[in-house]
Structures are given as structure tokens and as C-alpha cells.
Amino acid sequence: MAGSAAVTRNTLRRQIADALRDEVLAGRLPPGTEFTVKQIAEQYGVSATPVREALVDLAAQGLLESDQHRGFRVRVFTLDDFRGMIEARTLIVDGIFRRLVERGTAPGCGERLVSVRRRAEEACRAVQSGSLEVLIGYDLRFWRELSGLVGNTYISDFLHRIRVQCWVFAVPHLKAAPDLNAGLWSGHNELIDAVTRGDADEVRRLVYAYNQHSLDWAATLKTADA
């Protein structure tokens, strides 16, 4: 019975962590929001233990900051943080595609490419409709599955973590912008087409354009904040 209780607690831990991450990504828990273990436990109607573990997990992922006396707070990322994320993301993605070009994808990737393409199509539709929350979900899955083609979970997990942090920074700014679509990238279909063809030059061009789009968008935020 003790083992069953541990499984239940770990399941709750993951569910709570996933739910809170989604709330942060959707902007319903904006940067700087503070809360305690007790508040979250009461909100979800569960005991404090899985809540505390879930919050510690999110803090380890860089999404929350903990304070011994005040509980937890949604992390506030700065423009410099965002630029650092883009630099890290660039190096990782460049490495992923270099690996794909030099050694090919991991075995059995045909069906996975089909799945990645579906994510790309859904992400592009979300951009066209201005559905930010839907876009975030498909964009994260797109990049997670695409990076997974190299067959190295350490790489895909690290990229996923950075991408989540990028969205946490971007969401409040995108929601406040008069033109939401101006800040969104919609090259998912073109990128998966180039990867499928094995067109290394086109992949590099698209990835460069993607990262430059993020930096150009960040530059407009700096101008607006000045």
C-alpha cells in the first residue's frame, strides 16, 4: 500500500506541476505573482506534500523563485535574460541540425516526422487565428519532437526548458501588444519541409531567420520600454 500511495503522490505532483506551468504559460499567473503551498493545495483540494514537490520542480526548471518566508513567486525574466535564452537556443538548435545533416535522424523517424509535420500545421493555424495559448502548446510539441529526432533526450529536454522560459517571458508582452501576430513566428511548415528534404542550406536560413525574428521583436520591446 505504501508503494501505491507513493505512485498517487507522484502522479499528483506531475499533474499539479503541469497545471501550474500551463497557467504561467497562458499568462493567468503573470510574472511576479506570489502564492504559498497552502493556497495551491486549497485551490486543487489536495494535501501540501505533492504541491510542495510540484513547486520545487517548477523552481528547478527556472519558472518559479522560492522564498523561505513568503512562499513562491513566478519568475520575472528580463530582456537580457531573453536575449541569453535566444543565444542558448541558437547554439542548441544549430547543433541539432548539424547532427541531423551529418549523421541523419535516429532510427524509425519516418512516423515521427509525420507527427512533427502535424504539430507544424497546427502551430501555423494558431498563428493565423491569433490563438496564442493554442500556439504555445503546439510550438512546444513541435520543437520537442523535432529535437527528439537526434535521439538524445538530454538535448531535447534542455531545449524544451529554454523554450518554456522564452514563452514565459514573451506572453505578457505579446498579450499587451496592439498587433499580436507581429510578434509570432510562423515558419514551422517551411522548416519541417526543409528538414524532410535534407536541405541543409535552407534549414540554416530558416533557423537564422527564426532567431533573428525573436531578437528583432525583443528590440522593439526595448524601444517601447525606453
C-alpha positions as semicolon CSV with decimal commas, in nm:
position;residue;x (nm);y (nm);z (nm)
1;M;0,000;0,000;0,000
2;A;0,290;0,234;0,068
3;G;0,406;0,192;-0,289
4;S;0,057;0,275;-0,421
5;A;0,049;0,591;-0,209
6;A;0,386;0,700;-0,350
7;V;0,263;0,649;-0,707
8;T;-0,051;0,852;-0,636
9;R;0,153;1,133;-0,482
10;N;0,396;1,138;-0,774
11;T;0,106;1,147;-1,018
12;L;-0,047;1,441;-0,831
13;R;0,292;1,609;-0,825
14;R;0,318;1,589;-1,205
15;Q;-0,042;1,694;-1,260
16;I;-0,009;1,998;-1,035
17;A;0,324;2,097;-1,189
18;D;0,176;2,064;-1,540
19;A;-0,135;2,261;-1,446
20;L;0,064;2,546;-1,290
21;R;0,306;2,553;-1,583
22;D;0,010;2,587;-1,818
23;E;-0,128;2,871;-1,605
24;V;0,206;3,054;-1,623
25;L;0,240;2,997;-1,998
26;A;-0,115;3,121;-2,058
27;G;-0,043;3,438;-1,861
28;R;-0,304;3,361;-1,599
29;L;-0,024;3,355;-1,342
30;P;0,177;3,659;-1,456
31;P;0,545;3,713;-1,368
32;G;0,578;3,830;-1,011
33;T;0,265;3,651;-0,886
34;E;0,319;3,519;-0,533
35;F;0,149;3,223;-0,365
36;T;0,205;2,969;-0,090
37;V;0,191;2,591;-0,079
38;K;-0,125;2,619;0,131
39;Q;-0,302;2,838;-0,126
40;I;-0,227;2,598;-0,411
41;A;-0,320;2,293;-0,202
42;E;-0,656;2,451;-0,119
43;Q;-0,711;2,552;-0,481
44;Y;-0,664;2,194;-0,604
45;G;-0,812;2,025;-0,299
46;V;-0,503;1,816;-0,225
47;S;-0,251;1,779;0,056
48;A;0,052;2,003;0,086
49;T;0,315;1,738;0,009
50;P;0,259;1,689;-0,367
51;V;0,204;2,065;-0,406
52;R;0,534;2,147;-0,238
53;E;0,713;1,890;-0,456
54;A;0,550;2,029;-0,771
55;L;0,652;2,385;-0,683
56;V;1,008;2,275;-0,611
57;D;1,013;2,105;-0,954
58;L;0,898;2,425;-1,126
59;A;1,157;2,625;-0,933
60;A;1,426;2,382;-1,053
61;Q;1,305;2,445;-1,410
62;G;1,359;2,818;-1,358
63;L;0,990;2,914;-1,371
64;L;0,942;2,992;-1,002
65;E;1,153;3,151;-0,730
66;S;1,120;3,035;-0,371
67;D;1,136;3,244;-0,057
68;Q;1,156;3,070;0,277
69;H;0,920;3,320;0,438
70;R;0,687;3,422;0,153
71;G;0,638;3,102;-0,045
72;F;0,686;3,103;-0,423
73;R;0,679;3,365;-0,695
74;V;0,653;3,337;-1,074
75;R;0,995;3,436;-1,203
76;V;1,033;3,771;-1,375
77;F;1,261;3,739;-1,678
78;T;1,435;4,049;-1,812
79;L;1,517;4,144;-2,170
80;D;1,877;4,043;-2,104
81;D;1,751;3,706;-1,980
82;F;1,552;3,666;-2,301
83;R;1,850;3,751;-2,521
84;G;2,055;3,496;-2,328
85;M;1,784;3,236;-2,387
86;I;1,787;3,311;-2,761
87;E;2,167;3,273;-2,772
88;A;2,147;2,939;-2,590
89;R;1,858;2,827;-2,809
90;T;2,051;2,920;-3,121
91;L;2,355;2,716;-3,024
92;I;2,143;2,413;-2,936
93;V;1,928;2,425;-3,249
94;D;2,233;2,477;-3,471
95;G;2,388;2,170;-3,312
96;I;2,071;1,966;-3,360
97;F;2,051;2,039;-3,731
98;R;2,422;1,992;-3,783
99;R;2,381;1,648;-3,626
100;L;2,082;1,570;-3,847
101;V;2,268;1,673;-4,163
102;E;2,590;1,491;-4,076
103;R;2,451;1,167;-3,936
104;G;2,084;1,164;-4,020
105;T;1,792;1,111;-3,787
106;A;1,762;0,843;-3,524
107;P;1,620;0,505;-3,643
108;G;1,245;0,487;-3,703
109;C;1,191;0,860;-3,756
110;G;0,958;0,835;-4,057
111;E;0,639;0,827;-3,849
112;R;0,780;1,085;-3,610
113;L;0,837;1,327;-3,898
114;V;0,469;1,289;-3,985
115;S;0,381;1,379;-3,626
116;V;0,615;1,680;-3,630
117;R;0,450;1,799;-3,951
118;R;0,109;1,783;-3,784
119;R;0,240;1,997;-3,499
120;A;0,379;2,242;-3,754
121;E;0,047;2,269;-3,936
122;E;-0,145;2,323;-3,612
123;A;0,105;2,585;-3,496
124;C;0,071;2,778;-3,822
125;R;-0,308;2,767;-3,799
126;A;-0,288;2,901;-3,444
127;V;-0,067;3,190;-3,562
128;Q;-0,313;3,276;-3,838
129;S;-0,605;3,276;-3,594
130;G;-0,413;3,461;-3,323
131;S;-0,472;3,177;-3,073
132;L;-0,170;3,234;-2,851
133;E;-0,239;2,963;-2,593
134;V;-0,301;2,703;-2,865
135;L;0,013;2,814;-3,048
136;I;0,229;2,773;-2,739
137;G;0,116;2,414;-2,690
138;Y;0,181;2,312;-3,049
139;D;0,504;2,512;-3,077
140;L;0,649;2,341;-2,770
141;R;0,548;1,999;-2,902
142;F;0,686;2,082;-3,248
143;W;1,031;2,170;-3,120
144;R;1,035;1,888;-2,865
145;E;0,956;1,627;-3,130
146;L;1,185;1,786;-3,387
147;S;1,480;1,794;-3,148
148;G;1,396;1,438;-3,048
149;L;1,489;1,322;-3,398
150;V;1,856;1,324;-3,295
151;G;1,780;1,055;-3,039
152;N;1,933;1,238;-2,741
153;T;1,689;1,315;-2,459
154;Y;1,937;1,544;-2,281
155;I;1,938;1,776;-2,583
156;S;1,561;1,775;-2,634
157;D;1,491;1,822;-2,262
158;F;1,733;2,116;-2,235
159;L;1,589;2,286;-2,543
160;H;1,235;2,235;-2,413
161;R;1,325;2,401;-2,084
162;I;1,468;2,706;-2,262
163;R;1,169;2,730;-2,493
164;V;0,927;2,726;-2,198
165;Q;1,124;3,008;-2,036
166;C;1,117;3,206;-2,362
167;W;0,739;3,180;-2,372
168;V;0,707;3,279;-2,007
169;F;0,893;3,600;-2,086
170;A;0,712;3,665;-2,414
171;V;0,347;3,600;-2,324
172;P;0,278;3,917;-2,117
173;H;0,438;4,135;-2,387
174;L;0,253;3,961;-2,669
175;K;-0,081;3,995;-2,490
176;A;-0,020;4,365;-2,434
177;A;0,084;4,431;-2,796
178;P;-0,163;4,606;-3,031
179;D;-0,070;4,356;-3,306
180;L;-0,024;4,008;-3,158
181;N;0,072;3,842;-3,485
182;A;0,366;4,077;-3,540
183;G;0,549;3,902;-3,258
184;L;0,475;3,547;-3,371
185;W;0,689;3,325;-3,591
186;S;0,507;3,104;-3,840
187;G;0,781;2,919;-4,027
188;H;0,712;2,575;-3,879
189;N;0,589;2,425;-4,208
190;E;0,880;2,561;-4,409
191;L;1,129;2,427;-4,156
192;I;0,989;2,074;-4,146
193;D;0,976;2,076;-4,529
194;A;1,347;2,163;-4,542
195;V;1,433;1,900;-4,280
196;T;1,237;1,636;-4,470
197;R;1,420;1,723;-4,794
198;G;1,755;1,724;-4,616
199;D;1,818;2,078;-4,745
200;A;2,087;2,193;-4,501
201;D;2,124;2,543;-4,650
202;E;1,752;2,612;-4,630
203;V;1,736;2,478;-4,275
204;R;2,016;2,713;-4,170
205;R;1,846;3,007;-4,342
206;L;1,515;2,940;-4,170
207;V;1,669;2,888;-3,828
208;Y;1,868;3,211;-3,865
209;A;1,551;3,397;-3,970
210;Y;1,365;3,248;-3,675
211;N;1,621;3,356;-3,418
212;Q;1,660;3,698;-3,580
213;H;1,282;3,741;-3,565
214;S;1,299;3,687;-3,187
215;L;1,584;3,935;-3,146
216;D;1,413;4,197;-3,365
217;W;1,096;4,157;-3,158
218;A;1,299;4,197;-2,837
219;A;1,449;4,518;-2,979
220;T;1,101;4,666;-3,018
221;L;1,034;4,593;-2,653
222;K;1,348;4,779;-2,554
223;T;1,236;5,079;-2,761
224;A;0,891;5,066;-2,606
225;D;1,033;5,045;-2,254
226;A;1,282;5,327;-2,301
